[in-house]
Amino acid sequence: MDTTNANIKKSWKRIFRSVDDIFIILGILLNAFSLIFSFVYGHLIAGIILLVCEIILIGIYIMKMI
């Protein structure tokens, strides 16, 4: 019997139960909203800074899942 899928499902549930993960996900969403808002209103430098922060946050989250 293949238990690989069961282990993956358990690990995903364990990952999303952490309070840190919730804050990371909220940070990514807030950064994405701020990024869109910055580019819409023409703040190019702020948008680029937020884009870098967004990439860093997503990278940290991916590294944590591994």
PyMOL commands that set and color helices and strands:
alter all, ss='L'
color gray80, all
select helices_A, chain A and resi 4-16+19-40+44-65
alter helices_A, ss='H'
color red, helices_A
deselect
rebuild
show_as cartoon
